[in-house]
Structures are given as C-alpha cells and as structure tokens.
Amino acid sequence: MRTPRDLATTLPSPSELDNCHRCPCIWYLKDRLWIKTRKEVMAYQGGRVMDTVLNTWLTHWMNDPRNSLAVTTQDVLNHWDEEVEKLLPQFEADELLPLMASCRDALVAWLTLYGNVRENVLLVQPKFTSPSTGKLDYVVEEDGMAVLRERKVISPFADIDDEIAKYQLGFQPSCYSVLFKRNYVPAMEVKCVEMEFLIRSAPGRGRYKPVPAEVRRAPIYVTDWKERMWQSSATATNEYMKWLESCYLTGEVDCDTVAFEMIPRHTRNCIVKLGNKSYPCEFHKACLANIDPRHLDDYVCELEDASGDSKGP
C-alpha cells in the first residue's frame, strides 16, 4: 500500500511531474490515490522482478566482490524463476509468463555483457527524500567520480535512439544528479547518469522475425543549468499541485469530496495518435463515463489510509 507525498516538504519526482504535465487528473489518480489499471500492474512486474534479482546480485558483489565470483549466471536465473513463481497466483499465467520470458531474455543479455565486469559498486537502490523523493538503481565509482545508473526494461519495438534523446532534457537524470549531490556523504562529483536499457525479446509471428533481447547503456551528462531547470520546473509544478488540492480537493485525498468532473483535465491528451494508431489514456473509460475509477473492476487502488486499510474497491 502507498501513502501520498507530503506536498509541503518535498518536490515531485520526475514521473509525478510528467503525470501532472500530461493531465492534472492523471496526476491526482495515479500519484495521490495510487490508482493503476490492472494491465499496468501486470506490466510493471517485469521491471520489479528485474530490480529484485539484479539488486540482490549487485548487493552481493558490493559486500564482497571475491565471493561474488561464486555466484553463477544460473544462480541469478534461478532467483528470477523463484520470483516469477511467487507472482503466478496473482495473474493469469498465459499473460504473465510470455512477458516474463521476454524479460528473462533481457536479464541473460545483461549477465552476458556485464556479469563479469568488475566495478566498485557504492550504492544499491538508495532512497533519497530531499529535495524530492527518488530511488536510484545503483551507483558505481569510475575515475574517482560517481556514475548513477538507472535501469529501464523496455519494449523490443522501442526506438532506442528516441529513448536516449528523451532523457537528454528529461527530468529524471537531472533530478538524480541533484539527489545524489544533496544526500551522499562524502561529497563526490557526478560523472554522468547512465541509462541502462534492457530491451526485451519478441517471438516471431507470421511474417515478423523474432527480435532478440539486448542491453545498451547511454551516458547522460547533467550540467548545472539542467539541474536548475529541473528544480525550477519541479518547484513551479508543486505549487500548482498544492493549489489543486486546496481549491478542488479540500486538502483530502478522496475523490468523493468533490464531483469527479471538477478535477481539471487536459483533454487534448485523452487520445494520443501515433502513426496510424490511436491510444486512449488509461483513465479514458472512467472519465468518459464520469465514474471514479475505484468503482470499476479495470483498476487497482493502492492507497493506504491512516488505519492502514486500502481505499481500493
């Protein structure tokens, strides 16, 4: 279960910032009520298991690099299979297993390329809370400077160059650089934020050939002006978020305190057209019918109230 961020003491994370810029309603439903579609919850599991398995391996390496040589690729893959087994009671096997198989191929690609690379791992999954909340995947030392690594498990059909370009001015690298400089002791210069893309495999279908899994790292260099750009954007957007809650939502995290249609929308983003395909927002069904998504079976609410109980349906 989740609890909402304290708007008065912290700035929004990059993903929360993007959600609000896309649509205030998306921000409120996803980042204040922690509502997700069931499909999104399942898709999230590939990245979650990848983090669990690789962070366990990296922590083992960080604590004793000599003993880490005894950890084989098969040990890591066995850990993966154990984590997937735990998920089977929660999801339909015919939907979960193909996704996990393609993610597992990406894990094998990572282990093949980087499994024997010796690095000085400084931190694994450090969680920072000032000035924003954020959790890095891991940090390594390189030439006396810190390389901040952020892992992304992505579709085999994604354009990797577009993904890299997105982060050149994206808020995530700049935010992570600020968080590390603000919180890590002793002080260390940040060399770069390295996006680590684990690209899932895809089976062959009809006239389409199979797509093998691969891994690619891309350094994003964060300058002072990029850090200031993120902080300015996050501060301004946070003020808007506070205004939204005070004006429309009475300061309480509960859609029922105000008519659902009163939450501001950016309706130009309800349906996004890419090429010949149109993609509705994940909450389009709820907004179109003017129904709180917590009352629909398509969604899951992970909000925790003061008593520790979920407010989900």
N, C-alpha and C positions, 0 to 999 in steps of 0.2 A: 504494500500500500504506500501511497505517496502523500506528502503534505506540500502545499503551495509555498513558493519562495516568499520571503519577507521583502516586500517591495521597498520598505523604508530603509533597509540596511544593506541591500545587495543590488547589483546591477543584473540585468537579464543575461542569460547565457546566449551564445550565438544562435542556437536553434530556436530559443524562445524569441529572440529578436526577429529572426526571419519569419516565424509564425505570425507575429504581430504585424509586420510589414505586409505580409500576404493578405491577412484579414484579421481584424480585431476579434471576430467571433471564433476563428480558429485558435487564436491565442488563448482566449478565455476557456474554451472547451478542452484544449489539449494541455495547457500549462497551469490552469487554475483548478480545473475539475479532473484533470488526468483521464480524459476520455479518449479512447482509441477504437478504431474498427477492429473487429476480430481478425480480419485478414492481416492488418498491420501488426497485430500482436504476434501472429504466427511468423510473419516475415522477419520480425525483429529477432527471433530465436537463433537464426544462423549467426548473426553478429555477436549475440550474447554468449553462445557456446564457444565461438572462436575466441572471444575475450577470456573466458574462463580457462580454456585449455592453454592458450599461449601465455597468459599472465602467470599461470601456475609454473609453466616451463621457465619463463623469464625470471620469476622469483627464485626458483631453484638454482638457476645459473648465477643470479646476483649474490645469493647467500654463500655459495661455494662452487666456483667455476670448475674446480678439479673433479668434484663428484658429479657434476653435470654431464661429464663425458660418459657416465654410465647410463644416462637416460637415452634410450634409443628412439628412433622415429616410430617404431611400433608401439613403444610405451605411450607416446603422445597420442597416437591414433587410437589406442585402446581407451585412453581417457576420453577422447572425443565420443567414441561409441557408447561409453558409460553415460555421458551427459545426454546424448540423444535418447538413450533408453529411458531416462527419467522423464522425458517430455512426452513420450508416447501416450500415456493415459490422458493427456490434456488436449491432444489434437488428433485430427483424422490422419491415420498413417499414410493414406495414399496422397495426401497433400504435404505432410511434413517430411517424409523420407526422401522424395526426389529433391526437395530443397536442400536437405542436409547432405545428401550425396554430392551435390554440386559444390557446396561449401567445403566439404571434406576434401575434395579435389584441390581447392584453393589452399587448404592447410598443407597438403602434401607438396604443392608448388612452393610454399613459403619455407617449409622444412628443407626441401631440396636446395633452395637458393641460399638460405640464411641460417639453416640449422647448425652448421659447423663454424659459423663466423664468430670469432671471439671478440666481445665488446665489453667495455666497462659500463654495466647497467647500474645507473644511480637510483632510479625510482621506478616502481611498477604500480600503475593505477593510483597515482597520488591525487587526492581530492583537495581542491583549493576552494576557499569561500570568500576571498577578498581580492578585488572589489566585486567580483562576480563568482558564481558557483561554477566549477568546471572540474572535469576529471580527465587527465591525460592518460594515454595508454601506457607509455613508458618513456624514460629519459636515459640517454646514454652520453658518456663523455667522449669527445672527439677533439684532439689537439687542444686540450685544456678548456674547451667550451662545451656547452650543453646543446645536444640535438634533441629536440622534442618530437616524439613520434606519435602520430595519430593514425590509427588503423581504420580502414574502410573496406567492408565487404560489399562489392558492387556487382551489378548485373553483367553477364557476359556480352551483352549487346550495348553496353555504355560506350560512349566515345571518350576514351581515356584522356585525350588531349583537351577536350572540353571540360572534363572533370578537374584537370590540373588548372586550367585557365580560371575556373570558377573560384578557386581558392587563392589566386594571386591577389585579388582585392576582397576576398571573403573575410568575414569577421572572425572565423574560428582560429586561424593561425595567429592573428594579431592579439586576440583575447588570451590565447595560451601563453604567448610571449610575456604579456603583462602579468598574468597569474604567476608564472614561474619566477619572474624577477621580483615580484612583490612578496612571495612566500618562501622561496627556497633559501636556506642558510647552510653553508656560507654563500655569499653572493658569487654568481657565475655568469659570464656573458653567454647569451644565446647565439649560437651559430646560425641555426635555422629551425624552422618547423618542417619536419619531413612527413609528408603524407604517404602512408603505406597502403597501397591499393591491392587488395586480394580479390582478383576477378574470378568469379565462379565459372564453372564449366557449363556447357549446354549440350544435351544429346542431339544426335542427328534426327531430323524429322522430315520425311518426304524428300523434297529437293534440297533441303538445307543440310549442309555438312555439320558434323559435330564441332563444337568450339571448345578447345582445351582450356583448362584453368591456367592462370598466370599471375605473377606478382610484379608490381612495379613501385618503386619509391621515387618521389618527386620532392626536391627541396623547395620550400617557400621561404624567401628571405624577408624578414619583417623589419622595416625601418621605423625610426621614431615617428614619422608622420603617419604611418599606418596604425601604430598604436594609438596615437592621438585621435585619428579618425574613428577607430572603434570606440574609444571611451566617450567621445562626443556623441556618437550615434546611440550608444547604449544609455547614456545619461538622459538624452532628449526623449528617447522612446520610453524609458522608465517613468518619466514624468507623465507622459500620455497614459501609460498603464495605470498609474495611481489615480489620474483624473477619471479614467473609465470606471474604476471600481467605486470611487466616491460618488460619481454622478449617476451612473446607471445601475450599479450593482450593490449599492448601500454598504460597501465595505465587507459584505459577507460572501463567502464562496458558496453560493447556492443560486442556481438559475431561477428557482421558484420565487425569489424575492422580487423579480421584475419580469414583465412579459418577455417571452423568448425573443420576439421580434424587435424588442427595443435595443438589443445588443447590436452595436454598429457593425456593418458589413462592408467589404469591398467586393461588390457583386461582379465586377469585371473578372474576378478570379474564380467564380463559381464553376466555370467550364473553361479549361485551357486546351487550345488546339495546337497540336504538334504534328506537322506534316499533314497527313490525311486522316489522322485520328484525333478524337476529342476525349479529354479526360476530365470527368467531374471531380470537384472537391470531395474529400472523404465524408464531409458532413452535408453534402448537397441534398441527400434524401431527407435528412432531418429538417434542414432549413426550408426546403420546398413544401413540406407538409406542416411547417411551423410546430414541430414537436421536439421537446427536449430529447436529445439522443439517448439519455439514460433510460428512456421509456421504450426504446427499440432494441430488439434482440441482436441487431447487427453490431452493437457497440459494447465495449467493456469500460467500466469506470473504476479507476484505481485510487480514488481519493480516500484519504483516511480522515475521519473527524476526530474530535477531541477524545472520544471514548475509545478510539482505536478500531471502530467499525467502518467498513466500507460503505460509501453512499451510493454504490452502484446498484442497478436494478436486480 
